Amino acid sequence: GRDVAGVEGYSYSPGMMDFAAENPVWTYELMDQFLADPRGTVSGTKMTFAGVRDAEDRAAIIALLRSESPDPVPLAGAE
Protein backbone atom coordinates (compact mmCIF):
# COMPACT_ATOMS: atom_id res chain seq x y z
CA GLY A 1 0.00 0.00 0.00
CA ARG A 2 3.00 2.33 0.07
CA ASP A 3 3.63 4.75 -2.79
CA VAL A 4 6.06 3.46 -5.42
CA ALA A 5 9.11 5.76 -5.53
CA GLY A 6 7.66 7.68 -2.60
CA VAL A 7 10.59 8.18 -0.21
CA GLU A 8 11.36 11.88 0.10
CA GLY A 9 14.92 12.83 -0.81
CA TYR A 10 15.85 9.53 -2.50
CA SER A 11 17.15 9.83 -6.05
CA TYR A 12 15.13 7.22 -7.95
CA SER A 13 16.19 6.11 -11.42
CA PRO A 14 14.22 7.45 -14.38
CA GLY A 15 13.02 3.88 -14.96
CA MET A 16 11.59 3.66 -11.44
CA MET A 17 9.92 7.04 -11.85
CA ASP A 18 8.30 5.87 -15.10
CA PHE A 19 7.21 2.67 -13.37
CA ALA A 20 5.71 4.69 -10.48
CA ALA A 21 3.75 6.81 -12.94
CA GLU A 22 2.06 3.64 -14.20
CA ASN A 23 1.95 1.81 -10.83
CA PRO A 24 1.54 4.45 -8.11
CA VAL A 25 1.05 2.04 -5.18
CA TRP A 26 2.80 -1.20 -4.22
CA THR A 27 0.48 -4.20 -4.12
CA TYR A 28 1.47 -7.63 -2.86
CA GLU A 29 1.41 -8.93 -6.44
CA LEU A 30 3.54 -6.07 -7.75
CA MET A 31 6.06 -6.46 -4.91
CA ASP A 32 6.26 -10.20 -5.60
CA GLN A 33 6.91 -9.53 -9.29
CA PHE A 34 9.59 -6.93 -8.49
CA LEU A 35 11.34 -9.16 -5.94
CA ALA A 36 11.34 -12.04 -8.44
CA ASP A 37 12.87 -9.99 -11.27
CA PRO A 38 13.73 -6.36 -10.43
CA ARG A 39 15.28 -5.51 -13.79
CA GLY A 40 12.57 -7.29 -15.75
CA THR A 41 9.85 -5.49 -13.81
CA VAL A 42 11.39 -2.00 -13.84
CA SER A 43 13.47 -1.21 -16.88
CA GLY A 44 16.43 0.90 -15.78
CA THR A 45 16.10 0.24 -12.05
CA LYS A 46 19.11 0.83 -9.80
CA MET A 47 18.40 -2.55 -8.17
CA THR A 48 21.53 -4.53 -8.99
CA PHE A 49 20.57 -7.96 -7.75
CA ALA A 50 19.01 -10.67 -9.87
CA GLY A 51 15.98 -11.20 -7.64
CA VAL A 52 14.60 -13.89 -5.37
CA ARG A 53 13.60 -16.93 -7.40
CA ASP A 54 11.88 -18.96 -4.67
CA ALA A 55 8.21 -18.01 -4.18
CA GLU A 56 8.25 -18.99 -0.50
CA ASP A 57 11.27 -16.76 0.11
CA ARG A 58 9.52 -13.83 -1.60
CA ALA A 59 6.41 -14.47 0.49
CA ALA A 60 8.54 -14.38 3.65
CA ILE A 61 10.11 -11.07 2.60
CA ILE A 62 6.69 -9.57 1.87
CA ALA A 63 5.35 -10.85 5.22
CA LEU A 64 8.29 -9.23 7.00
CA LEU A 65 7.69 -5.92 5.21
CA ARG A 66 3.97 -6.16 6.03
CA SER A 67 4.76 -6.78 9.72
CA GLU A 68 6.68 -3.49 9.83
CA SER A 69 3.70 -1.46 8.61
CA PRO A 70 1.60 0.36 11.21
CA ASP A 71 -1.46 -0.05 8.94
CA PRO A 72 -0.89 -2.99 6.54
CA VAL A 73 -3.11 -3.61 3.57
CA PRO A 74 -5.30 -6.68 4.24
CA LEU A 75 -4.19 -9.92 2.62
CA ALA A 76 -6.36 -11.29 -0.16
CA GLY A 77 -9.06 -13.55 1.26
CA ALA A 78 -8.53 -12.29 4.81
CA GLU A 79 -11.61 -11.47 6.82
PDB file with SEQRES, HELIX, SHEET and CRYST1 records, atoms N, CA, C and O in Angstrom:
SEQRES   1 A   79  GLY ARG ASP VAL ALA GLY VAL GLU GLY TYR SER TYR SER          
SEQRES   2 A   79  PRO GLY MET MET ASP PHE ALA ALA GLU ASN PRO VAL TRP          
SEQRES   3 A   79  THR TYR GLU LEU MET ASP GLN PHE LEU ALA ASP PRO ARG          
SEQRES   4 A   79  GLY THR VAL SER GLY THR LYS MET THR PHE ALA GLY VAL          
SEQRES   5 A   79  ARG ASP ALA GLU ASP ARG ALA ALA ILE ILE ALA LEU LEU          
SEQRES   6 A   79  ARG SER GLU SER PRO ASP PRO VAL PRO LEU ALA GLY ALA          
SEQRES   7 A   79  GLU                                                          
HELIX    1 AA1 PRO A   14  GLU A   22  1                                   9    
HELIX    2 AA2 TYR A   28  ALA A   36  1                                   9    
HELIX    3 AA3 PRO A   38  THR A   41  1                                   4    
HELIX    4 AA4 ALA A   55  SER A   67  1                                  13    
CRYST1    1.000    1.000    1.000  90.00  90.00  90.00 P 1           1          
ATOM      1  N   GLY A   1       0.781  -1.197   0.000  1.00  0.00           N  
ATOM      2  CA  GLY A   1       0.000   0.000   0.000  1.00  0.00           C  
ATOM      3  C   GLY A   1       0.835   1.281   0.000  1.00  0.00           C  
ATOM      4  O   GLY A   1       0.281   2.379  -0.058  1.00  0.00           O  
ATOM      5  N   ARG A   2       2.142   1.154   0.063  1.00  0.00           N  
ATOM      6  CA  ARG A   2       3.001   2.329   0.069  1.00  0.00           C  
ATOM      7  C   ARG A   2       3.190   2.856  -1.358  1.00  0.00           C  
ATOM      8  O   ARG A   2       3.146   2.091  -2.322  1.00  0.00           O  
ATOM      9  N   ASP A   3       3.400   4.164  -1.479  1.00  0.00           N  
ATOM     10  CA  ASP A   3       3.635   4.755  -2.791  1.00  0.00           C  
ATOM     11  C   ASP A   3       4.920   4.202  -3.400  1.00  0.00           C  
ATOM     12  O   ASP A   3       5.936   4.080  -2.717  1.00  0.00           O  
ATOM     13  N   VAL A   4       4.869   3.871  -4.684  1.00  0.00           N  
ATOM     14  CA  VAL A   4       6.061   3.464  -5.424  1.00  0.00           C  
ATOM     15  C   VAL A   4       6.903   4.728  -5.637  1.00  0.00           C  
ATOM     16  O   VAL A   4       6.377   5.770  -6.025  1.00  0.00           O  
ATOM     17  N   ALA A   5       8.194   4.630  -5.384  1.00  0.00           N  
ATOM     18  CA  ALA A   5       9.115   5.762  -5.526  1.00  0.00           C  
ATOM     19  C   ALA A   5       8.657   6.944  -4.676  1.00  0.00           C  
ATOM     20  O   ALA A   5       8.674   8.090  -5.125  1.00  0.00           O  
ATOM     21  N   GLY A   6       8.246   6.647  -3.437  1.00  0.00           N  
ATOM     22  CA  GLY A   6       7.663   7.681  -2.596  1.00  0.00           C  
ATOM     23  C   GLY A   6       8.494   8.149  -1.420  1.00  0.00           C  
ATOM     24  O   GLY A   6       7.983   8.882  -0.574  1.00  0.00           O  
ATOM     25  N   VAL A   7       9.762   7.754  -1.333  1.00  0.00           N  
ATOM     26  CA  VAL A   7      10.593   8.178  -0.210  1.00  0.00           C  
ATOM     27  C   VAL A   7      11.190   9.546  -0.534  1.00  0.00           C  
ATOM     28  O   VAL A   7      11.936   9.701  -1.501  1.00  0.00           O  
ATOM     29  N   GLU A   8      10.849  10.526   0.289  1.00  0.00           N  
ATOM     30  CA  GLU A   8      11.358  11.885   0.098  1.00  0.00           C  
ATOM     31  C   GLU A   8      12.884  11.908   0.128  1.00  0.00           C  
ATOM     32  O   GLU A   8      13.500  11.283   0.991  1.00  0.00           O  
ATOM     33  N   GLY A   9      13.486  12.624  -0.806  1.00  0.00           N  
ATOM     34  CA  GLY A   9      14.916  12.826  -0.805  1.00  0.00           C  
ATOM     35  C   GLY A   9      15.728  11.727  -1.475  1.00  0.00           C  
ATOM     36  O   GLY A   9      16.930  11.898  -1.677  1.00  0.00           O  
ATOM     37  N   TYR A  10      15.100  10.591  -1.829  1.00  0.00           N  
ATOM     38  CA  TYR A  10      15.847   9.526  -2.501  1.00  0.00           C  
ATOM     39  C   TYR A  10      15.868   9.800  -4.002  1.00  0.00           C  
ATOM     40  O   TYR A  10      14.855  10.198  -4.578  1.00  0.00           O  
ATOM     41  N   SER A  11      17.004   9.590  -4.625  1.00  0.00           N  
ATOM     42  CA  SER A  11      17.152   9.825  -6.053  1.00  0.00           C  
ATOM     43  C   SER A  11      16.823   8.541  -6.821  1.00  0.00           C  
ATOM     44  O   SER A  11      17.699   7.709  -7.059  1.00  0.00           O  
ATOM     45  N   TYR A  12      15.567   8.392  -7.200  1.00  0.00           N  
ATOM     46  CA  TYR A  12      15.131   7.216  -7.950  1.00  0.00           C  
ATOM     47  C   TYR A  12      15.609   7.305  -9.402  1.00  0.00           C  
ATOM     48  O   TYR A  12      15.793   8.394  -9.946  1.00  0.00           O  
ATOM     49  N   SER A  13      15.802   6.152 -10.006  1.00  0.00           N  
ATOM     50  CA  SER A  13      16.192   6.106 -11.419  1.00  0.00           C  
ATOM     51  C   SER A  13      15.013   6.589 -12.274  1.00  0.00           C  
ATOM     52  O   SER A  13      13.860   6.519 -11.849  1.00  0.00           O  
ATOM     53  N   PRO A  14      15.313   7.075 -13.474  1.00  0.00           N  
ATOM     54  CA  PRO A  14      14.221   7.451 -14.381  1.00  0.00           C  
ATOM     55  C   PRO A  14      13.279   6.270 -14.663  1.00  0.00           C  
ATOM     56  O   PRO A  14      12.070   6.452 -14.809  1.00  0.00           O  
ATOM     57  N   GLY A  15      13.846   5.065 -14.738  1.00  0.00           N  
ATOM     58  CA  GLY A  15      13.022   3.878 -14.960  1.00  0.00           C  
ATOM     59  C   GLY A  15      12.033   3.650 -13.828  1.00  0.00           C  
ATOM     60  O   GLY A  15      10.875   3.311 -14.071  1.00  0.00           O  
ATOM     61  N   MET A  16      12.486   3.835 -12.587  1.00  0.00           N  
ATOM     62  CA  MET A  16      11.585   3.656 -11.443  1.00  0.00           C  
ATOM     63  C   MET A  16      10.523   4.750 -11.422  1.00  0.00           C  
ATOM     64  O   MET A  16       9.377   4.492 -11.055  1.00  0.00           O  
ATOM     65  N   MET A  17      10.890   5.955 -11.809  1.00  0.00           N  
ATOM     66  CA  MET A  17       9.916   7.045 -11.851  1.00  0.00           C  
ATOM     67  C   MET A  17       8.850   6.778 -12.920  1.00  0.00           C  
ATOM     68  O   MET A  17       7.671   7.054 -12.701  1.00  0.00           O  
ATOM     69  N   ASP A  18       9.261   6.245 -14.066  1.00  0.00           N  
ATOM     70  CA  ASP A  18       8.299   5.871 -15.104  1.00  0.00           C  
ATOM     71  C   ASP A  18       7.389   4.759 -14.601  1.00  0.00           C  
ATOM     72  O   ASP A  18       6.178   4.787 -14.821  1.00  0.00           O  
ATOM     73  N   PHE A  19       7.978   3.784 -13.926  1.00  0.00           N  
ATOM     74  CA  PHE A  19       7.211   2.673 -13.367  1.00  0.00           C  
ATOM     75  C   PHE A  19       6.188   3.190 -12.357  1.00  0.00           C  
ATOM     76  O   PHE A  19       5.039   2.747 -12.351  1.00  0.00           O  
ATOM     77  N   ALA A  20       6.607   4.128 -11.500  1.00  0.00           N  
ATOM     78  CA  ALA A  20       5.712   4.686 -10.484  1.00  0.00           C  
ATOM     79  C   ALA A  20       4.559   5.462 -11.116  1.00  0.00           C  
ATOM     80  O   ALA A  20       3.456   5.494 -10.571  1.00  0.00           O  
ATOM     81  N   ALA A  21       4.812   6.081 -12.254  1.00  0.00           N  
ATOM     82  CA  ALA A  21       3.747   6.808 -12.936  1.00  0.00           C  
ATOM     83  C   ALA A  21       2.641   5.866 -13.402  1.00  0.00           C  
ATOM     84  O   ALA A  21       1.469   6.239 -13.445  1.00  0.00           O  
ATOM     85  N   GLU A  22       3.032   4.639 -13.751  1.00  0.00           N  
ATOM     86  CA  GLU A  22       2.059   3.637 -14.204  1.00  0.00           C  
ATOM     87  C   GLU A  22       1.533   2.772 -13.069  1.00  0.00           C  
ATOM     88  O   GLU A  22       0.444   2.209 -13.175  1.00  0.00           O  
ATOM     89  N   ASN A  23       2.292   2.659 -11.987  1.00  0.00           N  
ATOM     90  CA  ASN A  23       1.952   1.814 -10.830  1.00  0.00           C  
ATOM     91  C   ASN A  23       2.192   2.632  -9.567  1.00  0.00           C  
ATOM     92  O   ASN A  23       3.225   2.465  -8.919  1.00  0.00           O  
ATOM     93  N   PRO A  24       1.268   3.504  -9.206  1.00  0.00           N  
ATOM     94  CA  PRO A  24       1.543   4.450  -8.111  1.00  0.00           C  
ATOM     95  C   PRO A  24       1.643   3.832  -6.719  1.00  0.00           C  
ATOM     96  O   PRO A  24       2.235   4.437  -5.824  1.00  0.00           O  
ATOM     97  N   VAL A  25       1.080   2.644  -6.517  1.00  0.00           N  
ATOM     98  CA  VAL A  25       1.055   2.040  -5.179  1.00  0.00           C  
ATOM     99  C   VAL A  25       1.526   0.590  -5.265  1.00  0.00           C  
ATOM    100  O   VAL A  25       1.147  -0.150  -6.174  1.00  0.00           O  
ATOM    101  N   TRP A  26       2.368   0.195  -4.290  1.00  0.00           N  
ATOM    102  CA  TRP A  26       2.805  -1.199  -4.216  1.00  0.00           C  
ATOM    103  C   TRP A  26       1.641  -2.079  -3.774  1.00  0.00           C  
ATOM    104  O   TRP A  26       0.975  -1.792  -2.780  1.00  0.00           O  
ATOM    105  N   THR A  27       1.406  -3.151  -4.523  1.00  0.00           N  
ATOM    106  CA  THR A  27       0.485  -4.204  -4.120  1.00  0.00           C  
ATOM    107  C   THR A  27       1.326  -5.425  -3.779  1.00  0.00           C  
ATOM    108  O   THR A  27       2.518  -5.463  -4.086  1.00  0.00           O  
ATOM    109  N   TYR A  28       0.724  -6.408  -3.156  1.00  0.00           N  
ATOM    110  CA  TYR A  28       1.469  -7.633  -2.856  1.00  0.00           C  
ATOM    111  C   TYR A  28       1.927  -8.302  -4.154  1.00  0.00           C  
ATOM    112  O   TYR A  28       3.044  -8.815  -4.228  1.00  0.00           O  
ATOM    113  N   GLU A  29       1.071  -8.297  -5.168  1.00  0.00           N  
ATOM    114  CA  GLU A  29       1.409  -8.928  -6.437  1.00  0.00           C  
ATOM    115  C   GLU A  29       2.555  -8.193  -7.133  1.00  0.00           C  
ATOM    116  O   GLU A  29       3.469  -8.817  -7.672  1.00  0.00           O  
ATOM    117  N   LEU A  30       2.494  -6.865  -7.114  1.00  0.00           N  
ATOM    118  CA  LEU A  30       3.537  -6.066  -7.750  1.00  0.00           C  
ATOM    119  C   LEU A  30       4.870  -6.225  -7.020  1.00  0.00           C  
ATOM    120  O   LEU A  30       5.919  -6.316  -7.656  1.00  0.00           O  
ATOM    121  N   MET A  31       4.832  -6.260  -5.688  1.00  0.00           N  
ATOM    122  CA  MET A  31       6.061  -6.459  -4.907  1.00  0.00           C  
ATOM    123  C   MET A  31       6.647  -7.839  -5.191  1.00  0.00           C  
ATOM    124  O   MET A  31       7.863  -7.983  -5.320  1.00  0.00           O  
ATOM    125  N   ASP A  32       5.792  -8.852  -5.289  1.00  0.00           N  
ATOM    126  CA  ASP A  32       6.259 -10.202  -5.597  1.00  0.00           C  
ATOM    127  C   ASP A  32       6.943 -10.223  -6.963  1.00  0.00           C  
ATOM    128  O   ASP A  32       8.013 -10.811  -7.119  1.00  0.00           O  
ATOM    129  N   GLN A  33       6.329  -9.587  -7.935  1.00  0.00           N  
ATOM    130  CA  GLN A  33       6.905  -9.527  -9.288  1.00  0.00           C  
ATOM    131  C   GLN A  33       8.253  -8.811  -9.261  1.00  0.00           C  
ATOM    132  O   GLN A  33       9.209  -9.278  -9.881  1.00  0.00           O  
ATOM    133  N   PHE A  34       8.344  -7.695  -8.561  1.00  0.00           N  
ATOM    134  CA  PHE A  34       9.589  -6.933  -8.488  1.00  0.00           C  
ATOM    135  C   PHE A  34      10.681  -7.715  -7.774  1.00  0.00           C  
ATOM    136  O   PHE A  34      11.826  -7.727  -8.226  1.00  0.00           O  
ATOM    137  N   LEU A  35      10.346  -8.368  -6.665  1.00  0.00           N  
ATOM    138  CA  LEU A  35      11.343  -9.156  -5.944  1.00  0.00           C  
ATOM    139  C   LEU A  35      11.830 -10.341  -6.768  1.00  0.00           C  
ATOM    140  O   LEU A  35      12.989 -10.739  -6.653  1.00  0.00           O  
ATOM    141  N   ALA A  36      10.957 -10.908  -7.599  1.00  0.00           N  
ATOM    142  CA  ALA A  36      11.343 -12.039  -8.439  1.00  0.00           C  
ATOM    143  C   ALA A  36      12.296 -11.622  -9.548  1.00  0.00           C  
ATOM    144  O   ALA A  36      13.222 -12.360  -9.884  1.00  0.00           O  
ATOM    145  N   ASP A  37      12.073 -10.431 -10.122  1.00  0.00           N  
ATOM    146  CA  ASP A  37      12.871  -9.993 -11.267  1.00  0.00           C  
ATOM    147  C   ASP A  37      12.892  -8.466 -11.322  1.00  0.00           C  
ATOM    148  O   ASP A  37      12.161  -7.869 -12.113  1.00  0.00           O  
ATOM    149  N   PRO A  38      13.725  -7.821 -10.485  1.00  0.00           N  
ATOM    150  CA  PRO A  38      13.727  -6.360 -10.427  1.00  0.00           C  
ATOM    151  C   PRO A  38      13.957  -5.689 -11.783  1.00  0.00           C  
ATOM    152  O   PRO A  38      13.231  -4.766 -12.152  1.00  0.00           O  
ATOM    153  N   ARG A  39      14.952  -6.144 -12.511  1.00  0.00           N  
ATOM    154  CA  ARG A  39      15.280  -5.505 -13.790  1.00  0.00           C  
ATOM    155  C   ARG A  39      14.268  -5.813 -14.878  1.00  0.00           C  
ATOM    156  O   ARG A  39      14.078  -5.012 -15.792  1.00  0.00           O  
ATOM    157  N   GLY A  40      13.621  -6.953 -14.792  1.00  0.00           N  
ATOM    158  CA  GLY A  40      12.575  -7.290 -15.754  1.00  0.00           C  
ATOM    159  C   GLY A  40      11.279  -6.549 -15.468  1.00  0.00           C  
ATOM    160  O   GLY A  40      10.493  -6.287 -16.379  1.00  0.00           O  
ATOM    161  N   THR A  41      11.057  -6.214 -14.209  1.00  0.00           N  
ATOM    162  CA  THR A  41       9.848  -5.494 -13.811  1.00  0.00           C  
ATOM    163  C   THR A  41       9.991  -3.999 -14.047  1.00  0.00           C  
ATOM    164  O   THR A  41       9.065  -3.352 -14.538  1.00  0.00           O  
ATOM    165  N   VAL A  42      11.148  -3.450 -13.701  1.00  0.00           N  
ATOM    166  CA  VAL A  42      11.390  -2.004 -13.836  1.00  0.00           C  
ATOM    167  C   VAL A  42      12.613  -1.799 -14.719  1.00  0.00           C  
ATOM    168  O   VAL A  42      13.749  -1.945 -14.269  1.00  0.00           O  
ATOM    169  N   SER A  43      12.374  -1.466 -15.948  1.00  0.00           N  
ATOM    170  CA  SER A  43      13.465  -1.206 -16.880  1.00  0.00           C  
ATOM    171  C   SER A  43      14.267  -0.002 -16.403  1.00  0.00           C  
ATOM    172  O   SER A  43      13.716   1.081 -16.211  1.00  0.00           O  
ATOM    173  N   GLY A  44      15.571  -0.194 -16.211  1.00  0.00           N  
ATOM    174  CA  GLY A  44      16.428   0.899 -15.780  1.00  0.00           C  
ATOM    175  C   GLY A  44      16.487   1.095 -14.278  1.00  0.00           C  
ATOM    176  O   GLY A  44      16.947   2.139 -13.814  1.00  0.00           O  
ATOM    177  N   THR A  45      16.028   0.110 -13.500  1.00  0.00           N  
ATOM    178  CA  THR A  45      16.103   0.236 -12.050  1.00  0.00           C  
ATOM    179  C   THR A  45      17.553   0.250 -11.567  1.00  0.00           C  
ATOM    180  O   THR A  45      18.443  -0.279 -12.233  1.00  0.00           O  
ATOM    181  N   LYS A  46      17.778   0.854 -10.418  1.00  0.00           N  
ATOM    182  CA  LYS A  46      19.106   0.828  -9.802  1.00  0.00           C  
ATOM    183  C   LYS A  46      19.352  -0.495  -9.067  1.00  0.00           C  
ATOM    184  O   LYS A  46      20.480  -0.792  -8.674  1.00  0.00           O  
ATOM    185  N   MET A  47      18.297  -1.280  -8.888  1.00  0.00           N  
ATOM    186  CA  MET A  47      18.404  -2.549  -8.171  1.00  0.00           C  
ATOM    187  C   MET A  47      19.369  -3.442  -8.925  1.00  0.00           C  
ATOM    188  O   MET A  47      19.111  -3.810 -10.071  1.00  0.00           O  
ATOM    189  N   THR A  48      20.487  -3.797  -8.285  1.00  0.00           N  
ATOM    190  CA  THR A  48      21.528  -4.535  -8.988  1.00  0.00           C  
ATOM    191  C   THR A  48      21.510  -6.029  -8.728  1.00  0.00           C  
ATOM    192  O   THR A  48      22.371  -6.747  -9.238  1.00  0.00           O  
ATOM    193  N   PHE A  49      20.558  -6.516  -7.953  1.00  0.00           N  
ATOM    194  CA  PHE A  49      20.574  -7.959  -7.750  1.00  0.00           C  
ATOM    195  C   PHE A  49      19.569  -8.643  -8.647  1.00  0.00           C  
ATOM    196  O   PHE A  49      18.615  -8.022  -9.117  1.00  0.00           O  
ATOM    197  N   ALA A  50      19.784  -9.924  -8.884  1.00  0.00           N  
ATOM    198  CA  ALA A  50      19.010 -10.669  -9.875  1.00  0.00           C  
ATOM    199  C   ALA A  50      17.588 -10.970  -9.429  1.00  0.00           C  
ATOM    200  O   ALA A  50      16.733 -11.259 -10.266  1.00  0.00           O  
ATOM    201  N   GLY A  51      17.319 -10.910  -8.149  1.00  0.00           N  
ATOM    202  CA  GLY A  51      15.981 -11.200  -7.643  1.00  0.00           C  
ATOM    203  C   GLY A  51      15.966 -12.443  -6.787  1.00  0.00           C  
ATOM    204  O   GLY A  51      16.979 -13.126  -6.638  1.00  0.00           O  
ATOM    205  N   VAL A  52      14.813 -12.726  -6.231  1.00  0.00           N  
ATOM    206  CA  VAL A  52      14.602 -13.888  -5.367  1.00  0.00           C  
ATOM    207  C   VAL A  52      13.734 -14.865  -6.147  1.00  0.00           C  
ATOM    208  O   VAL A  52      12.555 -14.603  -6.384  1.00  0.00           O  
ATOM    209  N   ARG A  53      14.305 -15.970  -6.537  1.00  0.00           N  
ATOM    210  CA  ARG A  53      13.602 -16.929  -7.402  1.00  0.00           C  
ATOM    211  C   ARG A  53      12.537 -17.746  -6.662  1.00  0.00           C  
ATOM    212  O   ARG A  53      11.496 -18.065  -7.237  1.00  0.00           O  
ATOM    213  N   ASP A  54      12.785 -18.082  -5.411  1.00  0.00           N  
ATOM    214  CA  ASP A  54      11.881 -18.964  -4.671  1.00  0.00           C  
ATOM    215  C   ASP A  54      10.650 -18.200  -4.175  1.00  0.00           C  
ATOM    216  O   ASP A  54      10.779 -17.203  -3.464  1.00  0.00           O  
ATOM    217  N   ALA A  55       9.456 -18.673  -4.553  1.00  0.00           N  
ATOM    218  CA  ALA A  55       8.205 -18.009  -4.183  1.00  0.00           C  
ATOM    219  C   ALA A  55       8.001 -17.948  -2.674  1.00  0.00           C  
ATOM    220  O   ALA A  55       7.487 -16.954  -2.161  1.00  0.00           O  
ATOM    221  N   GLU A  56       8.397 -18.997  -1.959  1.00  0.00           N  
ATOM    222  CA  GLU A  56       8.245 -18.992  -0.497  1.00  0.00           C  
ATOM    223  C   GLU A  56       9.160 -17.955   0.141  1.00  0.00           C  
ATOM    224  O   GLU A  56       8.774 -17.309   1.116  1.00  0.00           O  
ATOM    225  N   ASP A  57      10.359 -17.788  -0.392  1.00  0.00           N  
ATOM    226  CA  ASP A  57      11.274 -16.762   0.114  1.00  0.00           C  
ATOM    227  C   ASP A  57      10.704 -15.363  -0.125  1.00  0.00           C  
ATOM    228  O   ASP A  57      10.782 -14.500   0.749  1.00  0.00           O  
ATOM    229  N   ARG A  58      10.129 -15.142  -1.315  1.00  0.00           N  
ATOM    230  CA  ARG A  58       9.520 -13.835  -1.603  1.00  0.00           C  
ATOM    231  C   ARG A  58       8.344 -13.579  -0.669  1.00  0.00           C  
ATOM    232  O   ARG A  58       8.166 -12.465  -0.177  1.00  0.00           O  
ATOM    233  N   ALA A  59       7.546 -14.610  -0.427  1.00  0.00           N  
ATOM    234  CA  ALA A  59       6.406 -14.469   0.490  1.00  0.00           C  
ATOM    235  C   ALA A  59       6.881 -14.109   1.892  1.00  0.00           C  
ATOM    236  O   ALA A  59       6.243 -13.306   2.572  1.00  0.00           O  
ATOM    237  N   ALA A  60       7.987 -14.690   2.329  1.00  0.00           N  
ATOM    238  CA  ALA A  60       8.536 -14.382   3.655  1.00  0.00           C  
ATOM    239  C   ALA A  60       9.026 -12.930   3.716  1.00  0.00           C  
ATOM    240  O   ALA A  60       8.835 -12.251   4.725  1.00  0.00           O  
ATOM    241  N   ILE A  61       9.648 -12.462   2.647  1.00  0.00           N  
ATOM    242  CA  ILE A  61      10.112 -11.068   2.604  1.00  0.00           C  
ATOM    243  C   ILE A  61       8.911 -10.122   2.659  1.00  0.00           C  
ATOM    244  O   ILE A  61       8.925  -9.139   3.400  1.00  0.00           O  
ATOM    245  N   ILE A  62       7.883 -10.415   1.882  1.00  0.00           N  
ATOM    246  CA  ILE A  62       6.686  -9.572   1.868  1.00  0.00           C  
ATOM    247  C   ILE A  62       6.002  -9.601   3.230  1.00  0.00           C  
ATOM    248  O   ILE A  62       5.527  -8.566   3.696  1.00  0.00           O  
ATOM    249  N   ALA A  63       5.943 -10.759   3.874  1.00  0.00           N  
ATOM    250  CA  ALA A  63       5.354 -10.852   5.216  1.00  0.00           C  
ATOM    251  C   ALA A  63       6.147 -10.013   6.220  1.00  0.00           C  
ATOM    252  O   ALA A  63       5.565  -9.350   7.079  1.00  0.00           O  
ATOM    253  N   LEU A  64       7.463 -10.046   6.110  1.00  0.00           N  
ATOM    254  CA  LEU A  64       8.291  -9.227   6.996  1.00  0.00           C  
ATOM    255  C   LEU A  64       8.018  -7.742   6.765  1.00  0.00           C  
ATOM    256  O   LEU A  64       7.829  -6.994   7.723  1.00  0.00           O  
ATOM    257  N   LEU A  65       7.995  -7.315   5.516  1.00  0.00           N  
ATOM    258  CA  LEU A  65       7.694  -5.919   5.210  1.00  0.00           C  
ATOM    259  C   LEU A  65       6.308  -5.534   5.736  1.00  0.00           C  
ATOM    260  O   LEU A  65       6.129  -4.452   6.294  1.00  0.00           O  
ATOM    261  N   ARG A  66       5.340  -6.422   5.556  1.00  0.00           N  
ATOM    262  CA  ARG A  66       3.973  -6.162   6.033  1.00  0.00           C  
ATOM    263  C   ARG A  66       3.950  -6.017   7.549  1.00  0.00           C  
ATOM    264  O   ARG A  66       3.220  -5.180   8.080  1.00  0.00           O  
ATOM    265  N   SER A  67       4.747  -6.828   8.253  1.00  0.00           N  
ATOM    266  CA  SER A  67       4.761  -6.783   9.722  1.00  0.00           C  
ATOM    267  C   SER A  67       5.322  -5.473  10.252  1.00  0.00           C  
ATOM    268  O   SER A  67       5.064  -5.104  11.398  1.00  0.00           O  
ATOM    269  N   GLU A  68       6.094  -4.762   9.419  1.00  0.00           N  
ATOM    270  CA  GLU A  68       6.682  -3.488   9.826  1.00  0.00           C  
ATOM    271  C   GLU A  68       5.750  -2.298   9.583  1.00  0.00           C  
ATOM    272  O   GLU A  68       6.047  -1.179  10.000  1.00  0.00           O  
ATOM    273  N   SER A  69       4.629  -2.540   8.912  1.00  0.00           N  
ATOM    274  CA  SER A  69       3.705  -1.455   8.611  1.00  0.00           C  
ATOM    275  C   SER A  69       2.763  -1.200   9.775  1.00  0.00           C  
ATOM    276  O   SER A  69       2.225  -2.150  10.345  1.00  0.00           O  
ATOM    277  N   PRO A  70       2.549   0.062  10.142  1.00  0.00           N  
ATOM    278  CA  PRO A  70       1.597   0.355  11.214  1.00  0.00           C  
ATOM    279  C   PRO A  70       0.148   0.126  10.775  1.00  0.00           C  
ATOM    280  O   PRO A  70      -0.732  -0.043  11.619  1.00  0.00           O  
ATOM    281  N   ASP A  71      -0.106   0.119   9.464  1.00  0.00           N  
ATOM    282  CA  ASP A  71      -1.458  -0.050   8.942  1.00  0.00           C  
ATOM    283  C   ASP A  71      -1.393  -0.876   7.662  1.00  0.00           C  
ATOM    284  O   ASP A  71      -1.621  -0.339   6.578  1.00  0.00           O  
ATOM    285  N   PRO A  72      -1.082  -2.188   7.763  1.00  0.00           N  
ATOM    286  CA  PRO A  72      -0.887  -2.985   6.539  1.00  0.00           C  
ATOM    287  C   PRO A  72      -2.164  -3.176   5.751  1.00  0.00           C  
ATOM    288  O   PRO A  72      -3.259  -3.224   6.311  1.00  0.00           O  
ATOM    289  N   VAL A  73      -2.008  -3.283   4.451  1.00  0.00           N  
ATOM    290  CA  VAL A  73      -3.112  -3.613   3.565  1.00  0.00           C  
ATOM    291  C   VAL A  73      -3.539  -5.034   3.876  1.00  0.00           C  
ATOM    292  O   VAL A  73      -2.682  -5.904   4.035  1.00  0.00           O  
ATOM    293  N   PRO A  74      -4.854  -5.305   3.968  1.00  0.00           N  
ATOM    294  CA  PRO A  74      -5.300  -6.679   4.240  1.00  0.00           C  
ATOM    295  C   PRO A  74      -4.816  -7.651   3.164  1.00  0.00           C  
ATOM    296  O   PRO A  74      -4.671  -7.284   1.998  1.00  0.00           O  
ATOM    297  N   LEU A  75      -4.575  -8.866   3.565  1.00  0.00           N  
ATOM    298  CA  LEU A  75      -4.195  -9.916   2.620  1.00  0.00           C  
ATOM    299  C   LEU A  75      -5.433 -10.379   1.862  1.00  0.00           C  
ATOM    300  O   LEU A  75      -6.543 -10.350   2.394  1.00  0.00           O  
ATOM    301  N   ALA A  76      -5.242 -10.795   0.648  1.00  0.00           N  
ATOM    302  CA  ALA A  76      -6.360 -11.295  -0.160  1.00  0.00           C  
ATOM    303  C   ALA A  76      -7.018 -12.478   0.543  1.00  0.00           C  
ATOM    304  O   ALA A  76      -6.334 -13.390   1.007  1.00  0.00           O  
ATOM    305  N   GLY A  77      -8.324 -12.462   0.617  1.00  0.00           N  
ATOM    306  CA  GLY A  77      -9.062 -13.553   1.258  1.00  0.00           C  
ATOM    307  C   GLY A  77      -9.144 -13.452   2.762  1.00  0.00           C  
ATOM    308  O   GLY A  77      -9.813 -14.269   3.395  1.00  0.00           O  
ATOM    309  N   ALA A  78      -8.474 -12.458   3.361  1.00  0.00           N  
ATOM    310  CA  ALA A  78      -8.533 -12.287   4.813  1.00  0.00           C  
ATOM    311  C   ALA A  78      -9.868 -11.661   5.198  1.00  0.00           C  
ATOM    312  O   ALA A  78     -10.439 -10.861   4.456  1.00  0.00           O  
ATOM    313  N   GLU A  79     -10.337 -12.038   6.354  1.00  0.00           N  
ATOM    314  CA  GLU A  79     -11.608 -11.472   6.817  1.00  0.00           C  
ATOM    315  C   GLU A  79     -11.379 -10.255   7.652  1.00  0.00           C  
ATOM    316  O   GLU A  79     -12.336  -9.645   8.129  1.00  0.00           O  
TER     317      GLU A  79                                                      
END                                                                             
